[in-house]
Amino acid sequence: MAKIMETDNGAAVNLISQGTEITGDIKSSGDVRIDGVLNGNMVTKGKVVIGPTGRVKGEVECKNSEVSGVIDGKITVSQLLNLKSSSKINGTIVTNKLSIEPGAIFTGNCAMKDGENGGATAVRPKEGDK
């Protein structure tokens, strides 16, 4: 009897393999792995993995992300963004939690947000606290 494997959200993992270049926007409800090149924006409810040979020029919006490749643009992650030692980010990061390995290169701005969707709940000191 065959066993069917599914991801947590029930959708398949989408793969853009090395040697593939896509120009345009991607919208997905599942996980996405990029080992090729994406010139455009990507929005997914799942996890985005950008492999060591992966490159994105545009905006990325997702639940979780692990980056080993290159992003030129904005990445918005509602939960955890993990930058591996080989990653290079040129742009803006908006995330709830951020993990950066030594060797990762990040040039740009970073905004840490609370909440599931990266909501703008800023922690401000109470009056009298200094």
MDAnalysis code that builds the backbone (N, CA, C; Angstrom):
import MDAnalysis as mda
import numpy as np

u = mda.Universe.empty(390, n_residues=130, atom_resindex=np.repeat(np.arange(130), 3), trajectory=True)
u.add_TopologyAttr("name", ["N", "CA", "C"] * 130)
u.add_TopologyAttr("resid", np.arange(1, 131))
u.add_TopologyAttr("resname", ["MET", "ALA", "LYS", "ILE", "MET", "GLU", "THR", "ASP", "ASN", "GLY", "ALA", "ALA", "VAL", "ASN", "LEU", "ILE", "SER", "GLN", "GLY", "THR", "GLU", "ILE", "THR", "GLY", "ASP", "ILE", "LYS", "SER", "SER", "GLY", "ASP", "VAL", "ARG", "ILE", "ASP", "GLY", "VAL", "LEU", "ASN", "GLY", "ASN", "MET", "VAL", "THR", "LYS", "GLY", "LYS", "VAL", "VAL", "ILE", "GLY", "PRO", "THR", "GLY", "ARG", "VAL", "LYS", "GLY", "GLU", "VAL", "GLU", "CYS", "LYS", "ASN", "SER", "GLU", "VAL", "SER", "GLY", "VAL", "ILE", "ASP", "GLY", "LYS", "ILE", "THR", "VAL", "SER", "GLN", "LEU", "LEU", "ASN", "LEU", "LYS", "SER", "SER", "SER", "LYS", "ILE", "ASN", "GLY", "THR", "ILE", "VAL", "THR", "ASN", "LYS", "LEU", "SER", "ILE", "GLU", "PRO", "GLY", "ALA", "ILE", "PHE", "THR", "GLY", "ASN", "CYS", "ALA", "MET", "LYS", "ASP", "GLY", "GLU", "ASN", "GLY", "GLY", "ALA", "THR", "ALA", "VAL", "ARG", "PRO", "LYS", "GLU", "GLY", "ASP", "LYS"])
u.atoms.positions = np.array([
    [0.838, -1.176, 0.000],
    [0.000, 0.000, 0.000],
    [0.886, 1.243, 0.000],
    [0.600, 2.211, -0.845],
    [1.414, 3.422, -0.965],
    [1.135, 4.381, 0.179],
    [2.167, 5.092, 0.597],
    [2.038, 6.093, 1.654],
    [2.178, 7.477, 1.022],
    [1.216, 8.329, 1.280],
    [1.226, 9.668, 0.707],
    [1.779, 10.631, 1.746],
    [2.821, 11.380, 1.358],
    [3.449, 12.351, 2.257],
    [2.945, 13.741, 1.891],
    [2.530, 14.499, 2.907],
    [2.084, 15.867, 2.700],
    [2.790, 16.776, 3.692],
    [2.862, 18.061, 3.367],
    [3.426, 19.029, 4.292],
    [2.375, 19.376, 5.335],
    [2.752, 20.179, 6.324],
    [1.849, 20.553, 7.406],
    [0.554, 21.184, 6.913],
    [0.633, 22.001, 5.877],
    [-0.565, 22.682, 5.399],
    [-1.263, 21.920, 4.277],
    [-0.804, 20.700, 3.999],
    [-1.485, 19.848, 3.030],
    [-1.124, 20.117, 1.580],
    [-0.267, 21.096, 1.317],
    [0.103, 21.423, -0.053],
    [1.493, 20.869, -0.362],
    [1.765, 20.681, -1.615],
    [3.061, 20.156, -2.049],
    [4.131, 21.249, -1.989],
    [5.390, 20.828, -1.995],
    [6.505, 21.768, -2.042],
    [6.778, 22.117, -3.499],
    [6.820, 23.401, -3.809],
    [7.094, 23.882, -5.155],
    [8.592, 24.125, -5.286],
    [9.204, 23.659, -6.365],
    [10.646, 23.754, -6.550],
    [10.978, 24.498, -7.837],
    [11.827, 25.525, -7.685],
    [12.400, 26.203, -8.843],
    [13.860, 25.787, -8.845],
    [14.212, 24.867, -9.723],
    [15.534, 24.239, -9.666],
    [16.618, 25.098, -10.294],
    [17.875, 24.742, -9.978],
    [19.032, 25.435, -10.512],
    [18.997, 25.356, -12.037],
    [19.281, 26.475, -12.695],
    [19.233, 26.525, -14.153],
    [17.905, 27.049, -14.668],
    [16.933, 27.252, -13.763],
    [15.627, 27.780, -14.151],
    [15.539, 29.240, -13.746],
    [15.049, 30.088, -14.658],
    [14.857, 31.506, -14.361],
    [13.413, 31.866, -14.670],
    [12.746, 32.450, -13.675],
    [11.348, 32.848, -13.832],
    [11.252, 34.358, -13.698],
    [10.535, 34.986, -14.643],
    [10.255, 36.412, -14.569],
    [8.750, 36.566, -14.405],
    [8.346, 37.124, -13.276],
    [6.926, 37.280, -12.974],
    [6.680, 37.031, -11.505],
    [5.436, 37.194, -11.085],
    [5.066, 37.031, -9.687],
    [4.564, 35.619, -9.417],
    [4.823, 35.131, -8.209],
    [4.383, 33.802, -7.791],
    [3.509, 33.950, -6.553],
    [2.379, 33.254, -6.558],
    [1.475, 33.218, -5.410],
    [1.188, 31.751, -5.125],
    [1.405, 31.328, -3.864],
    [1.253, 29.918, -3.527],
    [0.707, 29.772, -2.115],
    [0.046, 28.660, -1.859],
    [-0.400, 28.376, -0.501],
    [0.519, 27.361, 0.170],
    [1.456, 26.798, -0.591],
    [2.367, 25.791, -0.058],
    [3.775, 26.322, 0.116],
    [4.687, 25.413, 0.440],
    [6.093, 25.746, 0.613],
    [6.762, 25.899, -0.754],
    [7.803, 26.750, -0.802],
    [8.513, 27.002, -2.053],
    [10.013, 26.914, -1.788],
    [10.737, 26.218, -2.659],
    [12.201, 26.178, -2.605],
    [12.733, 26.730, -3.914],
    [13.668, 27.687, -3.799],
    [14.247, 28.316, -4.980],
    [15.739, 28.009, -5.018],
    [16.156, 27.277, -6.052],
    [17.570, 27.052, -6.314],
    [17.965, 27.720, -7.626],
    [16.990, 28.283, -8.312],
    [17.218, 29.016, -9.553],
    [17.086, 30.503, -9.308],
    [16.513, 31.224, -10.287],
    [16.399, 32.682, -10.222],
    [14.937, 33.084, -10.367],
    [14.489, 33.993, -9.488],
    [13.153, 34.580, -9.589],
    [13.310, 36.084, -9.717],
    [12.859, 36.629, -10.841],
    [12.801, 38.079, -11.038],
    [11.338, 38.477, -10.914],
    [10.919, 38.780, -9.706],
    [9.534, 39.112, -9.447],
    [9.234, 38.941, -7.972],
    [7.971, 39.058, -7.632],
    [7.538, 38.977, -6.236],
    [6.957, 37.604, -5.945],
    [7.077, 37.181, -4.681],
    [6.514, 35.901, -4.269],
    [5.749, 36.078, -2.969],
    [4.522, 35.550, -2.945],
    [3.694, 35.545, -1.747],
    [3.249, 34.117, -1.515],
    [3.513, 33.596, -0.300],
    [3.079, 32.252, 0.046],
    [2.696, 32.188, 1.509],
    [1.786, 31.287, 1.825],
    [1.366, 31.073, 3.211],
    [2.289, 30.091, 3.911],
    [3.200, 29.481, 3.164],
    [4.101, 28.472, 3.707],
    [5.509, 28.999, 3.931],
    [6.464, 28.080, 3.860],
    [7.878, 28.374, 4.076],
    [8.578, 28.587, 2.737],
    [9.516, 29.529, 2.715],
    [10.332, 29.765, 1.534],
    [11.774, 29.416, 1.872],
    [12.360, 28.522, 1.085],
    [13.771, 28.178, 1.221],
    [14.476, 28.663, -0.038],
    [15.499, 29.496, 0.154],
    [16.305, 29.955, -0.968],
    [17.660, 29.281, -0.811],
    [17.925, 28.323, -1.689],
    [19.150, 27.531, -1.619],
    [20.384, 28.349, -1.951],
    [21.571, 27.735, -1.804],
    [22.835, 28.447, -2.056],
    [22.966, 29.013, -3.465],
    [22.309, 28.388, -4.447],
    [22.361, 28.881, -5.824],
    [21.133, 29.720, -6.167],
    [20.231, 29.906, -5.205],
    [19.005, 30.656, -5.441],
    [19.203, 32.151, -5.369],
    [18.422, 32.860, -6.188],
    [18.498, 34.324, -6.213],
    [17.106, 34.882, -6.471],
    [16.705, 35.867, -5.651],
    [15.415, 36.528, -5.835],
    [15.661, 38.019, -5.976],
    [15.112, 38.601, -7.042],
    [15.143, 40.045, -7.219],
    [13.696, 40.509, -7.211],
    [13.251, 40.983, -6.038],
    [11.863, 41.371, -5.844],
    [11.495, 41.223, -4.390],
    [10.199, 41.172, -4.120],
    [9.703, 41.068, -2.749],
    [9.261, 39.645, -2.444],
    [9.529, 39.214, -1.202],
    [9.122, 37.895, -0.728],
    [8.276, 38.093, 0.527],
    [7.130, 37.426, 0.587],
    [6.264, 37.469, 1.756],
    [5.863, 36.040, 2.089],
    [6.143, 35.600, 3.343],
    [5.881, 34.215, 3.709],
    [5.752, 34.055, 5.218],
    [5.480, 32.822, 5.639],
    [5.341, 32.506, 7.062],
    [6.712, 32.303, 7.714],
    [7.556, 31.468, 7.144],
    [8.916, 31.199, 7.609],
    [9.836, 31.193, 6.404],
    [11.135, 31.453, 6.643],
    [12.072, 31.431, 5.532],
    [13.470, 31.060, 6.006],
    [14.170, 30.315, 5.148],
    [15.577, 29.977, 5.360],
    [16.312, 30.389, 4.097],
    [17.297, 31.291, 4.257],
    [17.981, 31.843, 3.099],
    [19.458, 31.450, 3.120],
    [19.895, 30.795, 2.048],
    [21.315, 30.488, 1.844],
    [21.841, 31.207, 0.614],
    [20.948, 31.753, -0.191],
    [21.308, 32.424, -1.437],
    [21.229, 33.931, -1.316],
    [20.719, 34.584, -2.378],
    [20.731, 36.042, -2.482],
    [19.311, 36.583, -2.632],
    [19.023, 37.654, -1.898],
    [17.766, 38.387, -2.076],
    [18.117, 39.846, -2.315],
    [17.633, 40.394, -3.433],
    [17.733, 41.822, -3.721],
    [16.321, 42.373, -3.666],
    [15.942, 42.910, -2.508],
    [14.596, 43.428, -2.338],
    [14.138, 43.267, -0.910],
    [12.839, 43.282, -0.709],
    [12.249, 43.221, 0.623],
    [11.777, 41.804, 0.924],
    [12.047, 41.348, 2.157],
    [11.508, 40.067, 2.603],
    [10.713, 40.308, 3.879],
    [9.463, 39.848, 3.873],
    [8.568, 39.976, 5.024],
    [8.193, 38.581, 5.487],
    [8.553, 38.257, 6.732],
    [8.336, 36.923, 7.288],
    [7.530, 37.067, 8.578],
    [6.388, 36.391, 8.652],
    [5.520, 36.553, 9.820],
    [6.028, 35.837, 11.061],
    [6.885, 34.806, 10.892],
    [7.416, 34.102, 12.053],
    [8.939, 34.185, 12.099],
    [9.661, 33.170, 11.592],
    [11.121, 33.100, 11.731],
    [11.836, 33.223, 10.392],
    [12.817, 34.138, 10.330],
    [13.715, 34.261, 9.185],
    [15.091, 33.786, 9.632],
    [15.632, 32.787, 8.923],
    [16.929, 32.206, 9.253],
    [17.891, 32.507, 8.110],
    [18.912, 33.329, 8.382],
    [19.919, 33.663, 7.375],
    [21.138, 32.783, 7.598],
    [21.420, 31.908, 6.647],
    [22.574, 31.012, 6.718],
    [23.854, 31.783, 6.383],
    [24.996, 31.188, 6.665],
    [26.286, 31.867, 6.500],
    [26.571, 32.291, 5.063],
    [25.991, 31.611, 4.080],
    [26.232, 31.945, 2.671],
    [25.228, 32.956, 2.118],
    [24.284, 33.429, 2.941],
    [23.233, 34.323, 2.443],
    [23.724, 35.757, 2.266],
    [23.101, 36.436, 1.290],
    [23.374, 37.847, 1.026],
    [22.035, 38.539, 0.821],
    [21.728, 39.488, 1.694],
    [20.475, 40.233, 1.600],
    [20.797, 41.691, 1.323],
    [20.233, 42.230, 0.242],
    [20.366, 43.646, -0.098],
    [18.959, 44.222, -0.131],
    [18.530, 44.827, 0.973],
    [17.177, 45.363, 1.002],
    [16.637, 45.461, 2.406],
    [15.351, 45.227, 2.528],
    [14.656, 45.408, 3.796],
    [14.165, 44.074, 4.336],
    [14.348, 43.882, 5.642],
    [13.828, 42.702, 6.333],
    [12.747, 43.161, 7.303],
    [11.586, 42.505, 7.249],
    [10.533, 42.699, 8.237],
    [10.183, 41.317, 8.750],
    [10.389, 41.070, 10.053],
    [10.153, 39.737, 10.600],
    [9.829, 39.801, 12.076],
    [9.304, 38.709, 12.593],
    [9.017, 38.574, 14.014],
    [10.261, 38.095, 14.755],
    [10.929, 37.052, 14.208],
    [12.145, 36.503, 14.800],
    [13.206, 36.386, 13.722],
    [14.466, 36.674, 14.099],
    [15.559, 36.682, 13.134],
    [16.742, 35.906, 13.679],
    [17.269, 34.989, 12.864],
    [18.457, 34.217, 13.207],
    [19.490, 34.443, 12.107],
    [20.692, 34.913, 12.501],
    [21.735, 35.199, 11.514],
    [22.994, 34.431, 11.881],
    [23.442, 33.569, 10.973],
    [24.683, 32.831, 11.188],
    [25.874, 33.727, 10.853],
    [27.019, 33.528, 11.535],
    [28.215, 34.280, 11.181],
    [28.586, 34.041, 9.719],
    [28.912, 35.116, 9.015],
    [29.252, 35.024, 7.600],
    [28.154, 35.543, 6.696],
    [26.930, 35.613, 7.208],
    [25.826, 36.150, 6.410],
    [26.063, 37.637, 6.165],
    [25.664, 38.119, 4.991],
    [25.836, 39.524, 4.640],
    [24.460, 40.162, 4.491],
    [24.244, 41.258, 5.236],
    [22.969, 41.962, 5.192],
    [23.237, 43.453, 5.059],
    [22.734, 44.048, 3.979],
    [22.857, 45.479, 3.755],
    [21.455, 46.033, 3.555],
    [21.017, 46.880, 4.483],
    [19.680, 47.448, 4.363],
    [19.089, 47.760, 5.713],
    [17.766, 47.670, 5.795],
    [17.036, 47.972, 7.021],
    [16.354, 46.728, 7.550],
    [16.167, 46.689, 8.876],
    [15.468, 45.579, 9.500],
    [14.454, 46.121, 10.482],
    [13.222, 45.616, 10.417],
    [12.176, 45.983, 11.363],
    [11.669, 44.714, 12.025],
    [11.783, 44.663, 13.352],
    [11.297, 43.515, 14.111],
    [9.862, 43.811, 14.525],
    [8.964, 42.898, 14.217],
    [7.534, 43.092, 14.482],
    [6.999, 41.966, 15.355],
    [6.073, 42.289, 16.237],
    [5.373, 41.288, 17.030],
    [4.152, 40.827, 16.271],
    [3.669, 39.634, 16.591],
    [2.415, 39.172, 16.025],
    [2.599, 38.209, 14.879],
    [1.567, 37.420, 14.602],
    [1.570, 36.378, 13.573],
    [1.848, 36.935, 12.189],
    [1.263, 38.088, 11.857],
    [1.414, 38.635, 10.511],
    [2.382, 39.801, 10.461],
    [3.328, 39.835, 11.399],
    [4.280, 40.937, 11.407],
    [3.615, 42.243, 11.746],
    [2.580, 42.178, 12.596],
    [1.842, 43.375, 12.978],
    [2.743, 44.398, 13.618],
    [2.383, 45.635, 13.532],
    [3.244, 46.718, 13.995],
    [3.033, 47.023, 15.468],
    [3.134, 46.026, 16.312],
    [2.995, 46.222, 17.741],
    [4.371, 46.520, 18.318],
    [4.638, 47.777, 18.541],
    [5.949, 48.164, 19.066],
    [5.900, 48.198, 20.587],
    [6.999, 47.811, 21.212],
    [7.087, 47.869, 22.665],
    [7.683, 49.212, 23.042],
    [6.908, 49.992, 23.780],
    [7.377, 51.313, 24.186],
    [7.499, 51.330, 25.704],
    [8.509, 52.040, 26.226],
    [8.652, 52.107, 27.677],
    [7.488, 52.850, 28.298],
    [7.102, 52.383, 29.492],
    [6.033, 53.046, 30.234],
    [6.538, 54.384, 30.750],
    [5.624, 55.300, 30.945],
    [6.023, 56.598, 31.454],
    [6.631, 56.407, 32.835],
    [7.762, 56.996, 33.073],
    [8.451, 56.830, 34.346],
    [9.572, 55.796, 34.264],
    [9.540, 54.884, 33.262],
    [10.616, 53.922, 33.060],
    [11.683, 54.561, 32.198],
    [12.895, 54.567, 32.662],
    [13.995, 55.119, 31.850],
    [15.214, 54.318, 32.012],
])
